[in-house]
């Protein structure tokens, strides 16, 4: 029996395998020209005509299919964001209906087909991470977990445990502890910020964990990307402009632009009533060129290329005071300088909400900052300087730890699955 720790993330998916001896190694996803251990959580379908089902691809191979194929391609990203949304009923892909469960199962099946070493479901315990708080407006946790269970049931696994993602990260980090420790794990990913408060104690050579509290909020790296797009890109696409109607000059509703900034929504927005309304407004717009460019970018599925450009800009800002955003679909000469101080002012309301979510988690656990021995930060958003400062200001830089930010969750999940008491670490599915 082997275990697989699966961190199905908003932006990337990572899997680790562990044997009962307690050693863990990364699962590699193989292709003809490349191999990756961090798989972009994207899915694409190539239209092969009415006689054949659309062909799915994942990760870098989905991106290549989307960018290089001459045929029609449907590109879906940040699938996890829709897990807890009752409003998302499903979508049609070249005439084939897909609900969330089928989309997730399709992604995972295609991913595991590329996995090395090969995974035999009948001989594998699958330990799946789940966020403390799911992303989205009014997230429905019960619906999300029902969808998770349904998706994984399609893969043939009988032995499945669900473990909170920050608990996986905490377990991974706790392997290095030399004494009993109270830990706050801050798992800062693409879609959610999750907090887990745990007390790790060692008795007779065995490590035990006592959960003290948890909390979180559906704000993280994707929200920060949204702030850059909203302030830098959307004004170039007509946000804030006006149109004429019945002799009056009116503002174009700003909600028509929000889906473009939330790049994972574009595959849904493209077929929405809001987009139809935008196209109807075009003839009455005072700045038709900007709105026409907006429509063109949506129809040409430019959400993912925009996301890549914005993410690269954000990454540069983590090490520099200024970064240049280049996005050629806005024009061959388009360049925008983004200052870190401006970026930090845009995300300040989000940081405040993240801080308040931490306040609530500590309060429910009846703990203060002084009770926390170590703070372990994981996930890609933990690299943002303003985020690190927020924790350093509260707990002191000397108590902040990190490392293996992109793999710690999956590593911990795999190691938990290899333990005899693995079920004690899981949550009800």
N, C-alpha and C positions, 0 to 999 in steps of 0.2 A: 504494500500500500504506500503510495506517495501522496503528498498534498500539493495543491496549487494555491498560492495566495494571489488573488486577482484584484487589482486596483483599477476598476473601470472608471476612468476619469472623464471630466468634461472636455479636456483638451487632449490628454494622452492616456493610454492604457498600458499598465505594466503588470507582468506576471512573474512570480518567482516559484520555483519548485523546491520542496524540502523532503528529505527522507526522515524516517523515524529516528535516525541517528542525530538529527538536529542540524545538519549542514544545509545551507540554502544556496541556490544559484539562479541566475536570471534565465527566463525563457526567452529565446531568440526567435524573432519572426523573420523568415527567410524569403527572399525573392530571387529573380534571375540576376539582378545587378546589384542588390544591396541586402543588408540585413540590419535589423534594428532591435533594440530591447525596450525602447519607449515608442509605442505604436500610436501615431496620431489617431484620435477617436473620430475618424471621418469614414463615411460610407458613400460609395458612388455606384450608380447603375447605368450600364450602357444599353441603349435600346437596340435590340437585335431583331426587331420586327414582330409583327403580330403572332407569328408562328412559334416564337421562342420567348421564354421568360427573360426579363432583363437581367444582365449579368452583373453580379455584385463584386466590388473590390473594396479593400480596406486600407487604411494607413497610407504610406507613401505611394502605393500602387493605385489607390483610389485617386490621389492627387494627380498622379501622372495620367491616369485615364481621363480625368476631368480636363486637364490642361492640354493634352496632346491628341485626344480622339477627334476625328472628323465627324463622328456620328453624334446623336443627341445623348447627353449625359445628365443624369439627375444627381446632384451632389448634396449630401446631408451631413451636417456637422453639429457638435455639441448635443448629441442625442440625449445625453443624461439630463439635460435641462428640461426636457419634456416629461420626465418620468412621473412627476407629481402633479402634472397639469391635467385637471379634468376637462379643460377646454380642448386639449389635443385629443381628438378622436381617432386620428390616423390620416393617411395621405395616399393618394393614388400615384403609382409610378408606372408610366407607360401602360396604363390600363389595368394594372394589378394593384389591388388594395392592400395596404400595409398598416396595421395598427402598431402601437409602440412595441408590444411584445415581439412581433415578427421582425421589426426593424432591429431591435436589440439582439434577438437570436440570430439574425442574418449576419450582423457585425461579428458576434462572438464566434459563430461557426466558421466564417471566412478567416478570422484571426487564428483560431486554433488549427485550421488546415495548414497554416504557414508556420506553426509552432515547432520549435526544435528544443528539447527532445519532444517527440510525438507523445500525445496525451491519450491514454486509454481511459474513458470515463468510468468503466466498470472497476478499475483498479486505482481510482483517484478520489481523494477527498478534496472538494472544492471549497475554499474559504473565501468568501466574497466580502469586500468592504462596502459599507454603506455610509452615507454622510449622516451626521447628527441631525442636521436640518437640510432638507432638500431645497434646491433652488426654485425660483419662480414666485409669482404673485399668488398668495394663498395656497401654498403647497399642501397637497393631500398625501400625508405619509402612508396611510393605509393603502391608498390607490397605488402609490409608487412601489410598495413592497409586494402587492398583489401582482403588479406587472413584472417585477424582478423574478418572483417565483415562477410565473408563467413562462417567461423567456428562458430561464435556466432549465425548466422541465423539458423544453424542446431539444436540449443538447444531450440528454441521456445520462445526466449525473444523478445518482441516487443519494449520495452522501454530500450534502451541501450545508454549510454553516454560514451565517451572516454575522459579521463582526464590525463594530463601529470603526471607521477609517482611522481616527486619531488613536484608538486603542491599539490598532496594528502598529502605528508609528511609535507609540509609547513602548510597546513590547520590544520592538527592534532596538530602541534606544536603551531600554533597561538592561539589556545584556551586558552593557559596559559599566553598570553601577557597582560600586564596591561597598555600599552601605544602604540601609533603609532610607528611602527617599520619597517625598511627595512631589509629583510632577504635574505641571500643566503642559499639555500638548496642544499646540496651535497648528492645525492642519489647514494651510492657506492655499487652496487650489485655484481652479479656473472659475467654477460656479459657486462654491460655498466656502465659508470659513467655519471650521468646526473646532470646538474646544472640548477637551477631556481632562478631568482631574482625577488622578490615580495615586494611590499609595502602594509602592513596591516594597515588599519585605522578604528577606531570605531566612528560612528556618530549616535546619538540618540539611543544608545544601540545595533546598528546593525554593524556587522563587514563587511568591504568591502576590497577587495584585488585588487591591481592594478599590473598587470604583467609588469615588467620592462625589462626582457630579459631572454634568456635561451641559453643553449649550452650543449655540451657533447661529448663523444667519446666512441667507442666500446672497451674500455679497463677497466678491473676491476678484480675481484677475480679469474676468470678462467685463465686470462692471467698470474697472479702471480703463479698459480698452474703450468702452462706451464713452467715457468722459473725454478721451482724446478725439474720437470721431465726432462727437457732438459739438466740441468747441473748435475743431480745426477743419474737418471735412464737410460737415453738413451745411455750414454757411455758404460753401462753394456750390452746393447742390440745391439751393433755393430755400433752405430753412430761414424763416424770418421774412420771406418775400410775400407778396400780396397778389390778389386777383380781383377782377371786376365781376360784379354780379348785380343785375337789376339796378344799375346806376350807382352802386355802392362799391367802395374799395375795402376789401376784407383780407384778413390775414389767412394764409394757408394754414390749416390746422396742423400744429406741430407733431401731433401723434402720427401723422402720415409719414414722418421721417424717422421715428424712433426705431422701427423695425430694421431699417438699413443700418443704424448704428449698432443694433444687437445682431451681429452678423449671422448667428446661428438661426435667426428667424427668417432669413431671406428665402429659403426654399419653400416656406409656408406662405410668406408675404406675397410671393410672385403670383400666386393663384387666389389671393384674397380680394374681398370687396374693397378694402382700403386702396389697394393698388389700382383697381378698376376706376375708383373715384379719382385718384391722382391723374390718371390718363385723361379722364373727362375734363378735369380742370385745366389741362394744358393750354387749350385754346383761349382761355380767359386770363392767363397768367401775365403779370407785368414783366416778369423775367423768364420768358419761355425757354431760353437757351439753357438756363440752369436746371429747370424742371425736366427738360428733354434729356439732359445728360443724366439726371437722376434715374429716369425711366430706363435709359439705355444700360446703365450699370446694373440695375436689377435684372433686366431681361438677359443680360450676358453673364449672370451669376458671378459678379465680381466681389461677393462678400468674403470668400476665403482669401483671395489675393490682398484685399484690404486688411483683413485680420492679420495676415503675415507681416505686412508693412507696419501696422500699428504695434504689433508685438515686438518687432525688432526695434522700433523707436523706444518703446517702454523699457526694453532690456538695456539699451544704450544709456538711458536716463538713470539706470541703477548705478552706473559707474561714472557718469559725466553730468555736468550741470546743464548741458544743452544737447539736443539731438535733432536731426533733420528727418522729417517725414517726407518720403518720396512715394508717390502713387501715380504712375504714368497714365492710367485710365482717366484721370482728371485733366490730363493734358501733358504733353511731352516735357513741358517746362515747369510743371507743378512741383514746388518744393515749399515746405513750411517748417520754420524753426520752432521747436517746442522747448521751452525752458523748464527745468525741473521745478522751480518755484511755482510756475503756473500750473503744472501738472499736479503738484501737491495741493494747491488751492482748489483745484477741481475735484480732487478725491477727498478733501477734508470732511465733507458731510458723510461720506461712506466710512471713513475711519472712525468717526464719532459713533456711528451705528455699530460698528464692529466692537468698539470699546464698551458700549452699553450692553451688548450681548455678553461680553466677558464679565461685566459687573453682575449681570443676572445669574450667570453660571456660578460665580464665586458666592453670591448671596444665597442661592439655593443649597449650595454645599456647606454653608456656614463657615466659610474660609475667608481669610484676608490675604493680602499680598504677602505679608510676613510669614504665612504658613506654607508658602510655596518654596521648596528647596531649589528646583530647577525648572526652567521653561525650555521646552524642546520645540523648535519651529521647523516645520516641514512644508513641502509643497512649493511650487514655482513662485507664488506671490510673496513668499517669505523673503525673496531677494530685494523687494522694493524698499529703499532706504526709509521712507516715511513709515512703513509698517514696522520695520525693525526698531525704529526710534520710539514708536508707540509702546512697544513692549519693554524697551530699555528704560523708558521714563517711569514705567510702573514698577518694574521689578529689579532694575539695576542691570547694567550690561554684564556684570560678573556672573549673573545667574542664567544668562541666555546661552543656549546651545543649539547646534544644528548639524547638518551633514547628511549626505545621501538624500537630499531633499526630494528627489524624484522617485526613489525606490524604497524608502523606509517603510511606507505603508504596506506594499506588497510583500516585502521581506518579513515584516512582523506577522502578517496574516499567514504566510506559509509556515513560519516557525510555530505559531499557535496551533495550526492544524496538525502538526507532528506530535503534539503533546497528548498524553493520556487524558488530561482534563480539558481538552479543547472545547468541549460543549459548555464548560463553565464560563468561557470567555465570549460566547456568542450571545446574540439577542434573538428574541422571538421573531420568526420570519412572518 
